[in-house]
């Protein structure tokens, strides 16, 4: 597990191979994970001063110690069996590697953000011998581990705190113009748009935005190549929710389903990353 391999490590594996039990295979320097050891987010407390009201996850911040490792499970990539073990391993590794910051185990906490509790999550908590403690409003403290562990159900927290932006990250639908404007701005921001365009879940993000628009706005945004030959889009898509209207489309075609106000927010440098056909279609609609 150490980061430094010594000559004694080489000699020990030779000893185990030569004189160890023949019932066991001995391997050395073995990666223990198919994925890189990289937490989603690390929250570092800036000061111990008075708390200020937060705009999202309002109940969470006052529950956090000095350092917090956060893992987020989305709608498109939900919680999977033993993801909780991975978060716990991150906590142990961070504690071992940061002795100057983490003087006591109480200085470190783990947070798992999920749209809602699932049977696999409940099973993992039970298998690890932990117990749920209800903090109310979608917040839970899972007790019994070496570190404090908080689990936040996004759907419940968004409803309890009436946080329309937080609803975007769960099963709920945004209800306000503010949420649609915020999501449109993020998609139009150059540094964000360039980063997420090719990532898994991009089309899901766009569908969330489309779901906030009235049906007639969604239909008017469709390019001719996305329509069924010989039929107007109203006849082809009548009665379908927005997410079904774009189901199965590749990301660039989903972009063409966005309203003009969102496309206007896309930077020229981001448009340059798109295919020539998509870029031409978008420029024709927004006039630049």
KEKE-3310 file (N, C-alpha, C; in steps of 0.2 Angstrom, whole numbers, plus 5000, padded with zeros to 4 digits):
npx = (5004:5011:5019:5032:5043:5054:5070:5068:5055:5056:5063:5055:5044:5050:5054:5041:5036:5045:5045:5033:5015:5010:4997:4993:4993:5005:5006:5014:5014:5001:4988:4974:4962:4951:4948:4955:4961:4952:4943:4927:4924:4933:4931:4936:4937:4938:4938:4935:4925:4910:4895:4889:4874:4870:4867:4863:4860:4858:4857:4868:4882:4885:4887:4899:4916:4933:4939:4932:4927:4918:4907:4897:4883:4874:4858:4860:4871:4870:4870:4880:4883:4893:4899:4899:4910:4920:4920:4923:4936:4943:4942:4950:4963:4965:4966:4978:4987:4988:4993:4996:4986:4974:4973:4965:4953:4940:4942:4939:4927:4915:4904:4890:4881:4866:4852:4841:4838:4843:4840:4852:4861:4856:4858:4872:4875:4870:4877:4890:4889:4884:4873:4858:4855:4842:4843:4833:4824:4830:4843:4855:4864:4876:4881:4894:4906:4923:4925:4915:4900:4890:4874:4866:4850:4845:4833:4824:4830:4830:4816:4813:4820:4816:4823:4826:4837:4844:4835:4837:4848:4842:4828:4818:4809:4814:4806:4806:4810:4822:4830:4830:4837:4849:4855:4855:4865:4876:4878:4882:4893:4910:4921:4915:4906:4915:4921:4911:4905:4909:4907:4900:4883:4880:4870:4859:4859:4856:4843:4837:4836:4828:4816:4812:4806:4792:4781:4779:4790:4800:4797:4798:4812:4818:4828:4826:4832:4830:4817:4803:4802:4791:4781:4775:4784:4775:4765:4772:4778:4768:4761:4771:4783:4796:4809:4808:4807:4819:4826:4838:4846:4862:4874:4877:4866:4856:4860:4855:4842:4840:4834:4835:4839:4848:4857:4863:4871:4882:4899:4911:4922:4919:4909:4917:4922:4913:4906:4907:4895:4885:4889:4887:4873:4869:4875:4868:4855:4857:4863:4877)
npy = (4994:5006:5020:5020:5009:4997:4988:4978:4975:4968:4957:4951:4946:4937:4928:4924:4918:4907:4900:4901:4896:4883:4884:4896:4910:4922:4939:4954:4972:4976:4984:4990:4994:4997:5010:5026:5032:5044:5057:5064:5077:5088:5096:5110:5118:5135:5144:5146:5154:5163:5155:5157:5160:5147:5145:5133:5116:5118:5114:5106:5112:5117:5105:5100:5095:5100:5095:5087:5074:5071:5062:5060:5053:5052:5054:5047:5039:5030:5025:5011:4994:4993:5005:5013:5007:5011:5025:5025:5020:5030:5040:5034:5033:5047:5051:5044:5050:5063:5068:5080:5089:5082:5079:5073:5060:5065:5077:5074:5070:5061:5063:5057:5060:5057:5054:5048:5036:5019:5002:4995:5003:5004:4990:4990:4998:4991:4979:4984:4986:4997:5011:5020:5037:5048:5065:5073:5081:5075:5072:5062:5054:5042:5030:5022:5019:5022:5036:5051:5050:5057:5056:5062:5064:5070:5073:5073:5083:5094:5097:5099:5111:5119:5121:5125:5124:5113:5103:5100:5091:5079:5068:5076:5090:5106:5121:5134:5150:5155:5143:5137:5148:5148:5135:5136:5146:5140:5130:5138:5144:5146:5138:5128:5122:5117:5108:5098:5094:5082:5072:5058:5059:5071:5073:5070:5081:5091:5087:5089:5103:5105:5100:5109:5119:5125:5115:5120:5128:5119:5111:5121:5122:5112:5106:5104:5091:5083:5079:5068:5063:5071:5074:5086:5092:5093:5083:5072:5072:5074:5075:5068:5069:5081:5074:5063:5067:5069:5058:5046:5053:5058:5068:5081:5082:5084:5096:5104:5104:5113:5129:5145:5155:5149:5144:5156:5159:5151:5150:5157:5149:5137:5133:5130:5118:5109:5098:5102:5102:5103:5115:5124:5124:5129:5142:5147:5148:5157:5168:5171)
npz = (5000:5002:4995:4991:4985:4991:4991:4999:4997:4985:4988:4998:4990:4983:4992:4997:4985:4984:4996:5002:5004:4993:4989:4986:4975:4972:4969:4964:4967:4963:4955:4964:4959:4946:4941:4942:4958:4963:4970:4969:4973:4984:4999:5008:5023:5025:5036:5054:5057:5059:5052:5035:5027:5015:4997:4992:4996:5009:5023:5024:5026:5039:5045:5042:5045:5046:5033:5019:5009:4995:4986:4971:4964:4950:4940:4928:4930:4942:4960:4963:4968:4982:4980:4992:4999:4992:4994:5008:5007:5001:5011:5021:5015:5012:5025:5029:5021:5024:5037:5043:5041:5045:5060:5069:5068:5068:5060:5047:5035:5026:5012:5003:4989:4982:4971:4977:4990:4988:4985:4984:4990:5003:5007:5007:5017:5028:5027:5030:5043:5048:5054:5050:5053:5055:5049:5045:5031:5020:5023:5030:5043:5043:5054:5063:5056:5053:5051:5051:5041:5029:5021:5007:5001:4986:4979:4990:4998:4990:4989:5002:5005:4995:4983:4967:4958:4963:4961:4948:4948:4952:4952:4950:4941:4935:4941:4939:4930:4934:4936:4923:4916:4923:4920:4906:4905:4910:4901:4891:4895:4891:4897:4903:4894:4884:4891:4895:4884:4877:4887:4896:4899:4894:4885:4893:4902:4893:4890:4902:4902:4891:4896:4904:4896:4887:4877:4864:4862:4862:4851:4840:4840:4833:4820:4802:4798:4809:4809:4805:4788:4778:4788:4799:4814:4824:4822:4823:4836:4845:4861:4867:4880:4883:4885:4879:4866:4861:4864:4861:4852:4846:4855:4847:4839:4849:4853:4843:4845:4855:4861:4852:4861:4870:4861:4857:4868:4867:4865:4852:4851:4857:4848:4837:4840:4836:4824:4806:4799:4810:4816:4806:4805:4817:4817:4806:4812:4823:4817:4817)
capx = (5000:5015:5020:5039:5045:5061:5073:5066:5049:5057:5066:5050:5040:5054:5053:5034:5035:5049:5044:5026:5011:5008:4990:4992:4997:5008:5007:5016:5013:4995:4983:4968:4956:4951:4947:4960:4959:4951:4937:4923:4926:4936:4928:4941:4935:4942:4939:4931:4921:4902:4893:4885:4868:4872:4861:4861:4862:4858:4858:4875:4888:4886:4888:4905:4922:4939:4940:4926:4927:4911:4905:4891:4880:4869:4853:4863:4876:4867:4874:4881:4885:4900:4902:4901:4916:4925:4921:4927:4943:4946:4943:4956:4969:4967:4968:4984:4992:4987:4993:4997:4979:4970:4976:4960:4948:4934:4943:4938:4920:4913:4897:4888:4876:4862:4846:4837:4841:4842:4841:4859:4864:4853:4861:4879:4876:4869:4883:4896:4887:4882:4866:4855:4852:4839:4843:4828:4825:4834:4850:4856:4871:4877:4885:4897:4912:4929:4924:4908:4898:4883:4871:4860:4845:4845:4826:4821:4833:4827:4809:4813:4823:4813:4829:4825:4843:4846:4831:4840:4852:4839:4823:4813:4810:4814:4799:4806:4814:4829:4833:4832:4842:4856:4857:4857:4871:4882:4880:4885:4900:4915:4925:4911:4904:4921:4923:4906:4902:4910:4907:4894:4878:4879:4863:4855:4859:4852:4836:4834:4835:4822:4810:4809:4803:4785:4782:4779:4797:4805:4796:4801:4819:4820:4830:4823:4834:4827:4810:4801:4800:4784:4777:4778:4786:4769:4762:4777:4779:4762:4759:4777:4787:4803:4815:4807:4808:4827:4829:4842:4849:4868:4875:4877:4859:4853:4861:4851:4835:4840:4831:4840:4842:4853:4863:4866:4875:4888:4905:4913:4928:4915:4906:4923:4924:4908:4907:4905:4887:4882:4891:4884:4866:4868:4876:4862:4850:4859:4865:4884)
capy = (5000:5011:5024:5019:5002:4996:4982:4973:4972:4963:4951:4947:4943:4931:4923:4921:4913:4901:4896:4901:4890:4882:4885:4903:4913:4928:4944:4960:4979:4975:4989:4987:4997:4998:5017:5030:5034:5051:5058:5069:5084:5089:5103:5112:5123:5141:5147:5143:5160:5162:5152:5162:5156:5145:5145:5126:5111:5123:5111:5102:5115:5117:5098:5097:5097:5103:5092:5083:5071:5071:5058:5061:5048:5055:5050:5043:5035:5030:5022:5004:4990:4994:5012:5016:5005:5016:5032:5024:5019:5037:5043:5031:5035:5054:5052:5042:5054:5070:5069:5087:5092:5077:5077:5068:5057:5069:5082:5072:5067:5059:5064:5054:5064:5053:5057:5045:5030:5013:4995:4993:5008:5001:4984:4991:5001:4985:4974:4987:4986:5004:5012:5026:5042:5053:5072:5077:5085:5072:5072:5056:5052:5035:5029:5015:5019:5026:5043:5053:5049:5060:5054:5067:5062:5076:5074:5076:5090:5100:5098:5102:5118:5122:5123:5123:5122:5107:5098:5098:5085:5073:5065:5082:5095:5113:5124:5142:5153:5155:5137:5137:5153:5146:5129:5139:5150:5135:5127:5143:5146:5143:5134:5122:5119:5114:5102:5093:5092:5075:5068:5055:5062:5078:5073:5070:5088:5095:5085:5092:5110:5105:5098:5116:5123:5123:5110:5123:5130:5113:5109:5126:5122:5106:5107:5099:5084:5079:5078:5063:5065:5072:5075:5091:5089:5093:5077:5066:5072:5076:5071:5066:5073:5083:5070:5057:5070:5069:5051:5042:5057:5060:5075:5086:5083:5086:5103:5107:5104:5119:5135:5150:5159:5145:5143:5162:5159:5147:5154:5155:5144:5131:5131:5128:5111:5105:5096:5107:5102:5106:5122:5128:5124:5133:5148:5149:5150:5163:5174:5173)
capz = (5000:5002:4988:4990:4985:4993:4989:5003:4994:4980:4991:5001:4986:4981:4998:4997:4980:4984:5002:5004:5003:4986:4988:4985:4970:4974:4964:4968:4964:4960:4956:4967:4957:4938:4940:4946:4965:4962:4973:4965:4976:4991:5002:5013:5027:5025:5042:5059:5058:5059:5046:5031:5023:5008:4992:4990:5001:5015:5029:5024:5027:5046:5048:5040:5048:5042:5026:5017:5003:4992:4980:4968:4960:4946:4937:4922:4933:4949:4965:4962:4974:4985:4980:4998:5001:4988:4998:5014:5006:5000:5018:5025:5011:5013:5032:5030:5017:5026:5044:5046:5041:5049:5067:5072:5063:5067:5056:5041:5034:5019:5010:4997:4986:4978:4969:4982:4993:4984:4989:4984:4995:5010:5008:5008:5024:5032:5026:5033:5050:5050:5055:5048:5058:5051:5051:5042:5025:5015:5026:5035:5046:5044:5060:5064:5053:5057:5050:5050:5035:5028:5014:5006:4995:4982:4978:4996:5000:4985:4990:5009:5004:4989:4979:4960:4955:4965:4958:4941:4949:4954:4947:4949:4936:4938:4940:4938:4925:4936:4935:4916:4915:4926:4916:4900:4906:4911:4895:4886:4897:4887:4900:4905:4888:4881:4896:4896:4878:4875:4893:4897:4903:4891:4882:4899:4904:4888:4890:4908:4900:4886:4900:4907:4891:4885:4871:4858:4862:4860:4844:4836:4840:4830:4814:4798:4798:4815:4808:4800:4782:4776:4793:4803:4820:4829:4822:4825:4843:4849:4867:4870:4885:4880:4885:4873:4859:4859:4866:4856:4847:4848:4858:4843:4837:4854:4853:4838:4848:4860:4858:4850:4866:4873:4856:4857:4873:4866:4863:4846:4852:4858:4841:4833:4842:4833:4817:4801:4798:4816:4817:4800:4806:4823:4815:4802:4816:4827:4813:4817)
cpx = (5004:5017:5028:5040:5053:5064:5071:5059:5050:5059:5060:5045:5043:5053:5046:5033:5039:5047:5037:5022:5009:5001:4988:4996:4999:5009:5010:5015:5006:4990:4976:4961:4956:4950:4953:4957:4958:4944:4934:4925:4929:4934:4933:4938:4940:4943:4934:4926:4914:4900:4889:4880:4871:4866:4859:4863:4863:4860:4865:4880:4890:4888:4895:4911:4927:4939:4934:4927:4920:4911:4898:4889:4874:4863:4856:4868:4875:4872:4874:4884:4892:4903:4903:4908:4922:4926:4924:4934:4946:4947:4949:4963:4970:4969:4976:4989:4992:4988:4993:4990:4974:4973:4971:4955:4942:4936:4941:4931:4919:4906:4896:4881:4872:4855:4841:4840:4839:4843:4848:4863:4862:4857:4869:4880:4875:4875:4889:4894:4886:4874:4864:4853:4849:4840:4838:4829:4829:4841:4850:4863:4871:4883:4888:4904:4917:4929:4917:4906:4891:4881:4866:4856:4843:4837:4823:4823:4830:4820:4809:4815:4821:4819:4828:4831:4845:4841:4834:4845:4849:4834:4818:4814:4810:4808:4800:4811:4821:4833:4835:4837:4849:4859:4859:4864:4877:4883:4883:4891:4905:4919:4921:4908:4909:4922:4918:4903:4903:4909:4900:4889:4876:4872:4858:4854:4855:4844:4833:4832:4828:4816:4808:4806:4796:4786:4783:4786:4801:4804:4799:4808:4822:4822:4827:4825:4832:4820:4808:4799:4793:4779:4780:4779:4780:4765:4766:4778:4774:4761:4766:4781:4793:4808:4814:4808:4815:4830:4832:4846:4857:4869:4874:4870:4855:4854:4857:4844:4835:4837:4836:4843:4848:4859:4866:4872:4882:4893:4907:4918:4924:4912:4911:4924:4919:4910:4904:4898:4883:4883:4888:4876:4865:4870:4871:4856:4851:4862:4873:4888)
cpy = (5006:5014:5022:5011:5001:4989:4976:4970:4967:4956:4947:4944:4937:4926:4920:4916:4907:4897:4897:4895:4890:4883:4892:4906:4920:4933:4950:4967:4978:4981:4987:4990:4998:5006:5020:5032:5042:5053:5063:5076:5083:5096:5104:5118:5129:5144:5144:5149:5158:5160:5157:5157:5154:5145:5138:5121:5114:5120:5107:5106:5115:5110:5096:5099:5100:5101:5087:5080:5069:5066:5059:5056:5052:5051:5045:5038:5034:5026:5014:5001:4992:5001:5015:5013:5009:5022:5031:5023:5026:5040:5040:5033:5042:5055:5050:5047:5061:5071:5076:5091:5088:5075:5072:5066:5061:5076:5080:5069:5065:5061:5061:5057:5059:5056:5054:5039:5024:5007:4993:4997:5005:4995:4985:4994:4995:4981:4977:4988:4993:5005:5019:5031:5048:5060:5076:5080:5082:5070:5066:5056:5045:5033:5022:5014:5022:5033:5045:5053:5052:5057:5059:5064:5069:5078:5077:5082:5095:5102:5102:5109:5122:5125:5120:5121:5115:5101:5096:5092:5079:5071:5071:5086:5102:5116:5132:5144:5153:5149:5136:5142:5150:5140:5132:5143:5146:5132:5132:5146:5142:5137:5127:5119:5115:5107:5096:5090:5085:5070:5064:5059:5069:5078:5073:5077:5092:5093:5088:5100:5110:5103:5104:5120:5121:5119:5114:5126:5125:5111:5114:5126:5117:5108:5102:5092:5080:5077:5072:5066:5065:5074:5081:5089:5089:5086:5071:5066:5074:5072:5068:5071:5075:5078:5064:5060:5069:5062:5048:5046:5058:5067:5081:5088:5086:5094:5107:5108:5110:5125:5140:5154:5155:5145:5150:5163:5155:5151:5152:5149:5137:5128:5128:5121:5106:5103:5102:5108:5105:5113:5126:5129:5129:5140:5151:5152:5156:5169:5176:5167)
cpz = (5000:4995:4987:4990:4986:4990:4993:5001:4989:4983:4995:4996:4983:4986:4998:4991:4981:4990:5005:5002:4995:4984:4986:4979:4973:4969:4968:4964:4960:4961:4959:4965:4949:4937:4945:4953:4965:4965:4968:4967:4983:4994:5008:5017:5027:5032:5047:5061:5058:5052:5042:5028:5016:5004:4990:4995:5008:5022:5030:5027:5034:5049:5046:5044:5044:5035:5025:5010:5001:4986:4978:4963:4956:4943:4932:4925:4940:4954:4963:4968:4976:4983:4987:5001:4998:4992:5004:5013:5005:5007:5021:5021:5012:5020:5033:5027:5019:5033:5047:5046:5045:5055:5070:5067:5062:5063:5049:5040:5027:5018:5003:4995:4981:4977:4975:4984:4988:4988:4989:4990:5002:5012:5010:5015:5029:5032:5030:5041:5053:5051:5052:5053:5054:5054:5049:5035:5020:5017:5031:5037:5047:5049:5060:5060:5056:5056:5049:5043:5034:5021:5013:5000:4992:4981:4985:4999:4996:4987:4997:5009:4999:4984:4972:4957:4957:4962:4951:4942:4951:4949:4946:4943:4938:4936:4938:4932:4927:4935:4928:4914:4917:4922:4909:4900:4907:4905:4890:4888:4894:4891:4902:4899:4884:4885:4896:4890:4876:4881:4893:4901:4900:4889:4888:4902:4899:4889:4896:4906:4895:4890:4903:4902:4889:4879:4865:4857:4859:4853:4839:4835:4835:4822:4809:4797:4804:4814:4804:4794:4780:4781:4797:4810:4825:4829:4824:4833:4847:4855:4870:4875:4881:4880:4880:4866:4857:4861:4860:4851:4850:4850:4853:4840:4842:4855:4849:4840:4853:4857:4856:4855:4870:4868:4856:4862:4872:4863:4856:4846:4853:4851:4837:4834:4839:4826:4812:4800:4804:4817:4812:4802:4812:4821:4810:4806:4820:4824:4815:4816)
residu = (UNK:UNK:UNK:UNK:UNK:UNK:UNK:UNK:UNK:UNK:UNK:UNK:UNK:UNK:UNK:UNK:UNK:UNK:UNK:UNK:UNK:UNK:UNK:UNK:UNK:UNK:UNK:UNK:UNK:UNK:UNK:UNK:UNK:UNK:UNK:UNK:UNK:UNK:UNK:UNK:UNK:UNK:UNK:UNK:UNK:UNK:UNK:UNK:UNK:UNK:UNK:UNK:UNK:UNK:UNK:UNK:UNK:UNK:UNK:UNK:UNK:UNK:UNK:UNK:UNK:UNK:UNK:UNK:UNK:UNK:UNK:UNK:UNK:UNK:UNK:UNK:UNK:UNK:UNK:UNK:UNK:UNK:UNK:UNK:UNK:UNK:UNK:UNK:UNK:UNK:UNK:UNK:UNK:UNK:UNK:UNK:UNK:UNK:UNK:UNK:UNK:UNK:UNK:UNK:UNK:UNK:UNK:UNK:UNK:UNK:UNK:UNK:UNK:UNK:UNK:UNK:UNK:UNK:UNK:UNK:UNK:UNK:UNK:UNK:UNK:UNK:UNK:UNK:UNK:UNK:UNK:UNK:UNK:UNK:UNK:UNK:UNK:UNK:UNK:UNK:UNK:UNK:UNK:UNK:UNK:UNK:UNK:UNK:UNK:UNK:UNK:UNK:UNK:UNK:UNK:UNK:UNK:UNK:UNK:UNK:UNK:UNK:UNK:UNK:UNK:UNK:UNK:UNK:UNK:UNK:UNK:UNK:UNK:UNK:UNK:UNK:UNK:UNK:UNK:UNK:UNK:UNK:UNK:UNK:UNK:UNK:UNK:UNK:UNK:UNK:UNK:UNK:UNK:UNK:UNK:UNK:UNK:UNK:UNK:UNK:UNK:UNK:UNK:UNK:UNK:UNK:UNK:UNK:UNK:UNK:UNK:UNK:UNK:UNK:UNK:UNK:UNK:UNK:UNK:UNK:UNK:UNK:UNK:UNK:UNK:UNK:UNK:UNK:UNK:UNK:UNK:UNK:UNK:UNK:UNK:UNK:UNK:UNK:UNK:UNK:UNK:UNK:UNK:UNK:UNK:UNK:UNK:UNK:UNK:UNK:UNK:UNK:UNK:UNK:UNK:UNK:UNK:UNK:UNK:UNK:UNK:UNK:UNK:UNK:UNK:UNK:UNK:UNK:UNK:UNK:UNK:UNK:UNK:UNK:UNK:UNK:UNK:UNK:UNK:UNK:UNK:UNK:UNK:UNK:UNK:UNK:UNK:UNK)
# end
